[in-house]
């Protein structure tokens, strides 16, 4: 369970609005203590296939909801997308710190909200937030059949590398030069 507030999109721990491609709106905010019940409701709206793509295998909805509510480290950034004026969660995105300058990202979007640009917006907000905390590289492991997520990464404004690995498609997004490379240059 989350034990302290996570870093917000702009350091003030408040939500921020975003307009999607179809002109619908969402509010993005950090995950908070007490979000697990709403995340359980969210997971119930997500198809088994979408959960499989997020977790790279079958998972029970209860375990998925508990996992989405967790932060593994105080450097992790976990964002939720909600329908404005409601407690309805429609998206979850997380950047889990895996090294001094690296974070692994993962997303799940409610099926009815897929294809509207929410994943791209959440990736952009995560990239900005983790970049402000010294992360220069995002990584992800994506199932080869998850073409929608691969497209979100490929359309990122940052340099992206993708290759097929043992467990799926490995993705690396360069947000900035590592500090050691910037000093050498």
C-alpha positions in Angstrom: 0.0 0.0 0.0 1.2 3.6 -0.6 2.8 4.9 2.5 3.3 8.5 1.5 2.2 10.9 -1.3 4.1 10.4 -4.5 5.7 13.2 -6.5 3.0 15.0 -8.5 3.2 16.2 -12.0 4.4 19.6 -11.0 5.6 19.0 -7.4 2.4 20.3 -5.8 0.5 17.1 -5.4 -2.6 18.2 -7.3 -4.4 17.1 -10.4 -4.0 18.5 -13.8 -6.4 18.4 -16.7 -5.7 17.0 -20.2 -7.8 17.0 -23.4 -7.8 13.8 -25.5 -7.9 13.5 -29.3 -11.7 13.1 -29.3 -12.0 16.3 -27.2 -13.0 14.4 -24.0 -11.2 15.4 -20.8 -9.4 13.7 -18.0 -7.8 14.8 -14.8 -4.3 13.3 -14.1 -3.2 13.0 -10.5 -0.8 11.0 -8.4 -2.0 7.8 -6.7 -2.9 8.4 -3.1 -3.4 6.4 0.1 -6.9 5.0 0.0 -7.1 4.6 -3.8 -7.1 0.8 -3.8 -11.0 0.6 -3.7 -11.3 2.9 -6.7 -8.5 0.9 -8.4 -10.5 -2.3 -7.8 -13.5 -0.7 -9.5 -11.2 0.4 -12.4 -9.8 -3.1 -12.8 -13.3 -4.4 -13.1 -13.9 -2.2 -16.2 -10.7 -3.4 -17.9 -10.8 -6.6 -20.0 -8.8 -9.6 -19.2 -6.9 -9.0 -22.4 -5.9 -5.5 -21.4 -4.8 -6.7 -18.0 -2.8 -9.5 -19.6 -1.1 -6.9 -21.8 -0.3 -4.7 -18.8 1.0 -7.6 -16.6 2.5 -9.7 -19.4 0.3 -12.7 -18.4 -2.9 -13.7 -16.6 -3.6 -12.0 -13.3 -6.6 -11.9 -11.0 -8.4 -8.6 -10.8 -7.8 -8.4 -7.0 -4.1 -8.9 -7.4 -4.0 -6.4 -10.3 -5.8 -3.7 -8.2 -3.4 -4.2 -5.3 -0.4 -4.0 -7.6 -1.6 -0.8 -9.2 -2.1 0.8 -5.8 1.5 0.1 -4.7 4.6 2.2 -5.0 7.8 0.2 -4.6 10.0 3.2 -3.7 9.6 6.8 -2.9 11.2 7.7 -6.3 8.4 5.9 -8.1 5.8 8.1 -9.8 2.3 6.6 -10.2 -0.4 8.6 -12.1 -4.1 8.1 -12.4 -6.5 9.5 -15.0 -10.0 10.2 -13.9 -13.1 11.5 -15.5 -13.5 15.1 -14.3 -16.0 15.6 -11.5 -16.2 11.9 -10.8 -14.0 9.3 -8.9 -14.0 7.1 -12.0 -10.4 6.0 -12.8 -9.9 5.4 -16.6 -6.1 5.1 -16.7 -3.0 4.2 -14.6 0.6 4.9 -15.5 3.7 4.3 -13.5 7.4 4.9 -13.6 9.3 2.6 -11.3 12.9 3.7 -10.6 15.3 0.8 -11.5 18.5 2.7 -11.3 20.0 6.2 -10.7 19.0 7.4 -14.1 16.5 4.7 -15.3 12.8 4.0 -14.7 10.6 1.3 -16.1 7.1 2.4 -17.3 3.9 0.5 -17.4 0.3 1.6 -18.4 -3.2 0.3 -18.3 -6.1 2.2 -19.9 -9.8 1.3 -19.5 -10.9 -0.4 -22.7 -13.5 2.3 -23.5 -10.8 5.0 -23.3 -8.2 3.2 -25.4 -7.3 4.8 -28.8 -8.0 8.4 -27.6 -4.4 9.5 -26.9 -4.5 8.9 -23.1 -1.5 6.6 -23.1 0.6 9.2 -25.0 -0.5 12.0 -22.6 0.4 9.9 -19.6 3.7 8.9 -21.1 4.5 12.6 -21.7 3.6 13.6 -18.1 5.6 10.7 -16.7 8.6 11.6 -18.8 8.5 15.2 -17.6 8.0 14.2 -13.9 10.8 11.6 -13.8 13.1 13.8 -15.9 12.9 16.4 -13.1 14.2 13.7 -10.7 17.2 12.7 -12.7 15.9 9.9 -14.9 17.4 10.0 -18.3 16.1 6.7 -19.7 12.7 5.0 -19.6 12.4 1.3 -20.3 9.5 -1.0 -20.9 8.8 -4.6 -21.7 5.9 -5.0 -24.1 4.2 -8.1 -25.4 4.7 -8.2 -29.2 0.9 -8.3 -29.7 0.4 -5.0 -27.9 0.7 -2.9 -31.0 -1.2 0.0 -29.4 1.5 0.4 -26.7 4.3 0.0 -29.1 2.8 2.8 -31.2 2.5 5.1 -28.2 6.3 4.5 -27.6 7.2 4.9 -31.2 5.4 8.2 -31.4 7.2 9.6 -28.4 9.1 12.9 -29.2 12.1 11.3 -27.5 14.6 8.9 -29.2 13.2 5.4 -29.0 14.9 2.0 -29.5 13.0 -1.2 -29.7 14.2 -4.8 -30.1 12.8 -8.2 -29.6 14.0 -9.8 -26.4 13.4 -13.1 -24.7 10.1 -12.0 -23.0 8.8 -9.6 -25.6 9.7 -6.2 -27.1 12.2 -4.3 -25.1 11.8 -0.5 -25.3 14.3 2.2 -24.4 13.4 5.9 -24.5 16.2 8.4 -24.1 14.9 11.5 -22.2 18.3 13.2 -22.0 22.0 12.4 -22.1 23.2 10.7 -18.9 25.1 13.1 -16.7 28.4 11.2 -17.3 28.0 11.6 -21.1 27.1 15.3 -20.8 30.3 15.9 -18.7 32.4 14.0 -21.3 31.0 16.1 -24.2 
